[in-house]
Amino acid sequence: MAEALENTTSATEAKNPVLLEVKDLKKHFPIQKGFLVTKVVGHVKAVDGVSFFIREQETLGLVGESGCGKTTTGRLILRAYEPTAGEIWFNDRKMGRVNVPDLDKHQLKLMRQNMQMIFQDPYSSLNPRMTLLQIVGEPLLVNGVAKGGELQDRVAELLRVVGLRPEYMTRYPHAFSGGQRQRIGVARALALNPQLVVCDEPVSALDVSIQAQTLNLLQDLQEQFGLTYLFVSHDLSVVEHISNRVAVMYVGKLVEAATTVALFQRPLHPYTEALLSAVPKPDPRLRTEPIVLQGDVADPANPPSGCYFHPRCQYAIDRCKTEEPVLRELEPEHFVSCHRAEELQLMGVLGRVTA
Amino acid sequence: MNNNRELLVEVKNLQTYFFLDEGTVHAVDGADFDIHRGETLGVVGESGCGKSVTARSILNIVPKPGKTVGGEILYHRKVKGVVQTIDLTKMEPQSDEMRQIRGAEIAMVFQEPMTSLSPVHTIGNQITEAIRLHQGLDRAAARELAIEMLDLVGMPLPNRTIDEYAHQLSGGMRQRAMIAMALSCHPSLLIADEPTTALDVTTEAQILKLMRQLQDELGMAIMYITHNLGVIAQMTENVVVMYMGKVVEEADVDTIFYNPQHPYTQALLQSIPRLGQKTARRGAGQRRLTSIRGMVPDPYALPKGCPFHPRCSQMIAGQCDQIEPQMIEVAPGHKVRCLACAGA
């Protein structure tokens, strides 16, 4: 997908090489029933055939509602979960281009030096019994990068980079506020100078003013260290602000992916349109009537036939009920899985665009 | 806030403190605002600013070791066409009269519907409890009314849902059940404490639309507590901005968004990424958000003078760090608690 794309795009700026490429990734969690003797009665298709790519030093926003599989996708990339099927090609700094599901234990440890994660809740993701030195220094120690005095120097430097005072090194997480804790999480993720950082809702638990500080920090660090982010979030305003490209998920499937401006200005999938219109705009003079979707998000253990979105889609036709749409590149860099993508004129954040 | 509607609730210099071993937290320390009949008032602020404690003070359900130690909450109660004024802070939390008001005349919808609904009672059981207590209906009539309420809030198959448990419903449906329960006795004031924060954005749109419809139909006042400025802009008429237990600015919603005076309100509005802004710039231009420096101060050690002065960009040395600012009216209906605004 990505290689083909490189040739077709005639964008003005030179594109960075692809760092991560995910192909038809699947994760099906078994549903077990019974006590003592258990049997599998079905599968929750949390991630069901997701394909996308991330270029070096860019931010890919992954959006969707709870239960759509965005967090699972992030964790599959790090192989925190074993994928059921699919390929994850990562361009590792040391090992070259590797398929993450094929790596053995030793290779996985090497790869994870270059792939790190920032978690949503800074209260539950830091060990309350460890000092900052232990928390931030742990990856350095475990991977044999530094120890003793050198470790202290490295941790002090990392704390400075994320805007914390190095003197705090001997304190425990309880002494810090939510925003500061998130900085500790960032420092730990950066300890090994990774190539890719999976940010799983990194600002969702933070207050508005702290959210802005954290987003600025992530952007500064990206510039400083040439980081690549997979930014998982449900907040479309934040995703628009921070991402170069955006991918939208619905019930385990990728429904649309494009550059940020293209996706927000002219969405091609009805679900993206509904999502964008549902965001309450912080402007009392723009009281919009959102597209209210009927019903609830489909059950990933028992998804509807055809297009998973058809029961809630105002544009659905008979074909949508029977035939499952595939993700296709409708315009350069703009992928969508909708049968009617060509004919529909959907509304973006700036209102309807008449092409 | 100049409008001709009747006053419903007047909160005057409310002080609710929490007495802890580590010290006293002044959770609400001088909150002043009015709620009129049929009005939608937004209360906005960051976590710990006292917005939820203010709501709980109105209902007289401040959890221990918290206590309302000063101020008044005047509730203008309509009994058989005659307006009585009672001070809610002077009432015993467990008294019969408070219980008559709470849940019937002033109702509340909480943030997390799963933790505020009972897991061991059916939805119908919980709604009919409120109806039977406050309206004295018999079991059958109460059930009838409960089904009617569930239908009103857009619950699919209300005849069946009424016998289901909270865990059988989705997040949006649970919140609808909560709203049905709160509205079952036709309250004159509905306090909604972050009612859509735990919900997905498309579900949030459903619930917000529902609340607007219900307000049009039933005409109650809504006090809308949230940290989401988008929800404030879309849902409210008047806004109260709180910081560290104090109301720092109060105006109609258009003024708050287009002519904010308090540096905190201004900073808050600048620090949020706005949907469509980057797209309108075609991805070019300024990348950074304007953030408020520092963090919310420690509630045990509030700074002297204006509590916002260590983070304020317009701080006047020698004044803001010494004198505690008072609320002043800069324009009709527009009040600000700031020394810099007073001088200008």
Interface residues (C-beta under 8 A of the other chain):
Chain A: E65 S66 S177 G179 Q180 D207 V208 S209 I210 Q211 A212 Q213 L215 N216 Q219 H234 L236 S237 V238 E240 H241 I242 T259 T260 V261 F264 Q265 A274 L275 L276 S277 A278 V279 P280 K281 P282 D283 P284 R285 L286 R287 T288 P290 I291 V292 L293 G295 D296 V297 G348 V349 L350
Chain B: E46 S47 P156 S170 G172 M173 D200 V201 T202 T203 E204 A205 Q206 L208 K209 H227 N228 L229 G230 V231 I232 A233 Q234 M235 V253 D254 I256 F257 Y258 A267 L268 L269 S271 I272 P273 R274 L275 G276 Q277 K278 T279 A280 R282 G283 R287 R288 L289 T290 S291 I292 M295 V296
